[in-house]
Amino acid sequence: MGGDYPFGNFAPLTDGTLANAKPDHFFGARPEQLNRQIRDELSDFIVPSTQKDHPIAPNFFQEAKGPDGSPAVATRQACYDGAVGARGIYKLQSYKQDEPAYDNKAYTITSTYQAGQLMLYTTHPTAPRESDGRSEYIMTPLRSFAMTDNPDTFRSGACAYRNARDWAKERRDEFIKSANERHTQARSELLSTSEREATSEPTIILEDSDTSTTFDEAEFHDAAQWSFAHTNDSAEDPPASTKHTKRARIGTSSINRASGKSLQN
């Protein structure tokens, strides 16, 4: 649990003119729950503070006001809190996914308390209306309780608050676990691909056209000179599968015949 400090590490939710969110209380995950590389990649969306030991991926928030506080201000603050929280959960859902995870479901809960009234809300993102637009965040009233009315309403409100907080934690842990698994799978696939490429033999393709060979003319002459200097002592010449190797065989045979004539003379 954290609270009462600004979310200074988050990327702006709009055009940067809004002040950083600063919820009175919020609940998030321990940093070590999420793979460090994922934390670094999604830092602007799930790591609220530059203090690396503070909770990450918050998705349950509380705003409280005193007797003279404004319920409207508390609601706007809760709306802002819920939007940045829902954005972080959405980023976790979409991590290493082929498509953005817009499922129109809420996994972020906010609450306000003012003058004995407890209000619970949900927040979820929707896809941008335009291809280059921003996501929109919808805040929906969930429950309300008059905490100072009687013992029954207090117990009902306290129970609903606790259940909502626990439910938000379950969803948060679920998305963190899924993101860790996708990261591990992607890393394993990358390592497997690298190992296959490292162990595979390179294939050299020689074409009849001099411009389509896989090595230049100088390299060919070097190879031909090496073949001339190291002739094959066996009775059979190696098979010629390309134009260049045929030229190398002709050169070798000519030298052998020339050597034979010299010995006969």
VMD Tcl script that draws the C-alpha trace (Angstrom):
set ca {
  {0.00 0.00 0.00}
  {1.14 3.51 -0.75}
  {-0.21 6.99 -1.01}
  {0.05 10.71 -0.54}
  {2.88 11.17 -3.03}
  {2.62 12.23 -6.67}
  {2.84 9.73 -9.50}
  {5.79 11.59 -10.97}
  {7.16 8.72 -13.03}
  {4.02 8.17 -15.11}
  {3.75 9.40 -18.68}
  {1.14 12.16 -19.06}
  {-2.38 10.87 -19.52}
  {-3.38 13.76 -21.79}
  {-1.30 16.62 -23.21}
  {0.88 17.11 -20.15}
  {-1.07 20.04 -18.71}
  {-2.62 18.01 -15.88}
  {-0.80 17.74 -12.58}
  {0.44 14.32 -11.54}
  {-2.10 12.09 -9.85}
  {-1.69 11.96 -6.06}
  {-4.14 9.52 -4.47}
  {-4.62 9.50 -0.73}
  {-4.20 5.72 -0.67}
  {-3.62 3.06 -3.30}
  {-2.79 -0.63 -3.51}
  {-0.32 -2.12 -5.95}
  {2.07 -5.02 -6.38}
  {5.53 -5.48 -4.93}
  {8.16 -4.59 -7.56}
  {9.82 -8.00 -7.36}
  {6.60 -9.70 -8.49}
  {7.15 -8.45 -12.04}
  {10.15 -9.30 -14.19}
  {12.67 -6.47 -14.14}
  {12.79 -6.18 -17.92}
  {9.01 -5.79 -18.06}
  {9.18 -3.16 -15.33}
  {11.73 -1.24 -17.36}
  {9.77 -1.52 -20.61}
  {6.46 -0.45 -19.03}
  {7.93 1.89 -16.43}
  {6.07 4.96 -17.72}
  {2.73 3.22 -17.19}
  {3.05 0.90 -14.18}
  {5.79 2.39 -11.94}
  {4.27 5.47 -10.27}
  {7.32 6.67 -8.37}
  {11.00 7.02 -9.07}
  {11.51 5.25 -5.75}
  {11.98 1.71 -7.02}
  {10.81 0.04 -3.81}
  {7.32 1.57 -3.97}
  {4.29 -0.44 -5.17}
  {3.76 -0.84 -8.92}
  {0.73 -1.42 -11.16}
  {-1.80 0.12 -8.74}
  {-5.43 -0.69 -9.51}
  {-7.25 0.20 -6.28}
  {-7.43 3.80 -5.10}
  {-9.04 5.82 -2.33}
  {-9.70 9.55 -2.11}
  {-10.99 10.96 1.18}
  {-12.26 14.43 2.07}
  {-12.99 16.08 5.39}
  {-16.27 17.71 6.43}
  {-15.48 20.83 4.40}
  {-14.18 18.92 1.40}
  {-15.91 18.87 -1.96}
  {-17.49 15.60 -3.14}
  {-17.07 16.78 -6.73}
  {-13.33 17.23 -6.25}
  {-13.04 13.78 -4.69}
  {-14.90 12.26 -7.64}
  {-12.68 14.00 -10.20}
  {-9.56 12.88 -8.36}
  {-10.86 9.31 -8.23}
  {-11.61 9.48 -11.95}
  {-8.04 10.58 -12.65}
  {-6.60 7.89 -10.36}
  {-8.70 5.21 -12.02}
  {-7.64 6.26 -15.51}
  {-3.89 6.00 -14.82}
  {-4.46 2.72 -12.98}
  {-6.56 1.23 -15.79}
  {-3.95 2.30 -18.33}
  {-1.26 0.39 -16.44}
  {-3.37 -2.76 -16.19}
  {-4.14 -2.49 -19.91}
  {-0.41 -2.29 -20.67}
  {0.18 -5.45 -18.64}
  {-2.67 -7.21 -20.46}
  {-1.29 -6.21 -23.85}
  {2.36 -7.06 -23.12}
  {3.72 -9.40 -25.83}
  {0.23 -9.76 -27.29}
  {-0.50 -9.59 -31.01}
  {-3.52 -7.33 -30.51}
  {-4.34 -4.62 -27.93}
  {-6.33 -6.00 -25.00}
  {-9.46 -3.87 -25.25}
  {-12.06 -6.20 -23.73}
  {-14.40 -3.53 -22.26}
  {-13.97 -5.02 -18.79}
  {-12.96 -3.15 -15.65}
  {-10.04 -4.31 -13.51}
  {-9.48 -1.05 -11.63}
  {-11.53 0.20 -8.68}
  {-11.58 3.61 -7.06}
  {-13.35 4.81 -3.94}
  {-14.22 8.10 -2.30}
  {-15.17 8.84 1.28}
  {-16.65 12.14 2.34}
  {-19.17 13.09 5.04}
  {-19.86 9.46 5.91}
  {-20.54 8.41 2.32}
  {-18.48 5.63 0.76}
  {-18.62 5.46 -3.03}
  {-17.09 2.71 -5.17}
  {-16.37 3.04 -8.90}
  {-14.83 0.97 -11.67}
  {-12.69 2.28 -14.54}
  {-11.90 0.61 -17.85}
  {-10.27 1.73 -21.13}
  {-11.89 1.74 -24.55}
  {-10.22 1.65 -27.93}
  {-9.43 5.00 -29.59}
  {-12.10 6.25 -31.94}
  {-9.41 7.18 -34.44}
  {-6.37 5.15 -35.43}
  {-3.97 7.77 -34.05}
  {-6.14 8.80 -31.11}
  {-5.84 8.19 -27.38}
  {-7.63 5.54 -25.39}
  {-10.67 6.69 -23.46}
  {-11.39 5.73 -19.86}
  {-14.88 5.11 -18.55}
  {-15.71 5.55 -14.84}
  {-18.81 3.68 -13.69}
  {-20.50 3.89 -10.25}
  {-20.42 0.51 -8.51}
  {-21.88 0.84 -4.98}
  {-22.54 3.48 -2.34}
  {-22.93 3.17 1.43}
  {-23.96 5.51 4.22}
  {-21.27 4.44 6.64}
  {-22.66 6.49 9.55}
  {-26.29 5.42 9.18}
  {-26.39 2.23 11.25}
  {-24.17 -0.76 12.07}
  {-25.57 -2.83 9.22}
  {-24.77 -0.28 6.53}
  {-21.31 0.23 8.03}
  {-20.61 -3.50 7.96}
  {-21.95 -3.76 4.42}
  {-19.79 -0.87 3.26}
  {-16.67 -2.13 5.00}
  {-17.22 -5.62 3.57}
  {-17.75 -4.26 0.05}
  {-14.61 -2.13 0.32}
  {-12.51 -5.07 1.51}
  {-13.90 -7.42 -1.13}
  {-13.28 -4.89 -3.88}
  {-9.71 -4.37 -2.70}
  {-9.06 -8.13 -2.60}
  {-10.66 -8.63 -6.02}
  {-8.46 -5.91 -7.51}
  {-5.39 -7.63 -6.07}
  {-6.40 -10.95 -7.63}
  {-6.77 -9.35 -11.06}
  {-3.49 -7.47 -10.66}
  {-1.57 -10.60 -9.67}
  {-3.18 -12.52 -12.51}
  {-2.04 -10.02 -15.14}
  {1.45 -9.82 -13.67}
  {1.77 -13.60 -13.76}
  {0.57 -13.74 -17.37}
  {3.00 -11.00 -18.42}
  {5.89 -12.86 -16.75}
  {4.93 -16.07 -18.54}
  {4.73 -14.37 -21.94}
  {8.09 -12.74 -21.35}
  {9.67 -16.10 -20.46}
  {8.12 -17.77 -23.50}
  {9.28 -15.03 -25.85}
  {12.80 -15.20 -24.44}
  {12.89 -19.01 -24.82}
  {11.75 -18.77 -28.43}
  {14.40 -16.15 -29.15}
  {17.15 -18.29 -27.61}
  {15.99 -21.35 -29.54}
  {16.07 -19.41 -32.80}
  {19.55 -18.09 -32.04}
  {20.83 -21.58 -31.25}
  {19.41 -22.98 -34.49}
  {21.02 -20.21 -36.49}
  {24.35 -20.75 -34.73}
  {24.41 -24.51 -35.39}
  {23.12 -24.43 -38.97}
  {25.69 -24.76 -41.79}
  {25.96 -21.79 -44.16}
  {24.89 -22.57 -47.73}
  {26.91 -21.13 -50.62}
  {25.01 -20.87 -53.89}
  {27.02 -20.44 -57.08}
  {25.23 -19.24 -60.20}
  {26.44 -19.17 -63.78}
  {26.26 -15.38 -63.78}
  {29.38 -13.75 -62.35}
  {27.25 -11.04 -60.76}
  {25.19 -13.50 -58.69}
  {27.98 -15.39 -56.97}
  {28.28 -15.24 -53.21}
  {31.96 -14.30 -53.32}
  {33.88 -11.92 -55.53}
  {36.29 -12.62 -58.37}
  {39.35 -12.16 -56.20}
  {38.15 -14.78 -53.74}
  {37.55 -17.19 -56.63}
  {41.04 -16.75 -58.01}
  {42.46 -17.34 -54.54}
  {40.49 -20.58 -54.28}
  {41.59 -21.65 -57.77}
  {45.25 -21.00 -56.99}
  {44.96 -23.02 -53.81}
  {43.48 -25.92 -55.82}
  {46.26 -25.69 -58.39}
  {48.92 -25.83 -55.72}
  {47.26 -28.77 -53.92}
  {46.26 -31.21 -56.64}
  {44.28 -34.32 -55.83}
  {46.39 -37.47 -55.89}
  {43.38 -39.79 -56.27}
  {42.40 -41.27 -59.58}
  {38.98 -39.60 -59.64}
  {38.43 -35.87 -59.74}
  {35.79 -34.40 -57.46}
  {32.41 -33.83 -59.11}
  {31.86 -30.41 -60.60}
  {28.52 -28.91 -59.63}
  {29.14 -25.36 -60.73}
  {30.74 -23.42 -63.51}
  {33.52 -22.18 -61.25}
  {34.52 -25.62 -60.02}
  {34.63 -26.88 -63.61}
  {37.11 -24.16 -64.40}
  {39.17 -25.22 -61.44}
  {39.20 -28.87 -62.65}
  {40.29 -27.87 -66.12}
  {43.16 -25.93 -64.70}
  {44.22 -28.84 -62.51}
  {44.06 -31.39 -65.36}
  {46.07 -29.11 -67.62}
  {48.79 -28.80 -65.02}
  {48.86 -32.59 -64.49}
  {49.20 -33.20 -68.23}
  {51.86 -30.55 -68.46}
  {53.74 -32.17 -65.61}
  {53.45 -35.57 -67.28}
  {54.86 -34.29 -70.56}
  {57.76 -32.74 -68.73}
  {58.59 -36.06 -67.10}
  {58.34 -37.90 -70.43}
  {60.66 -35.43 -72.06}
}
mol new
graphics top color blue
foreach p $ca { graphics top sphere $p radius 0.5 }
foreach p [lrange $ca 0 end-1] q [lrange $ca 1 end] { graphics top cylinder $p $q radius 0.2 }
display resetview
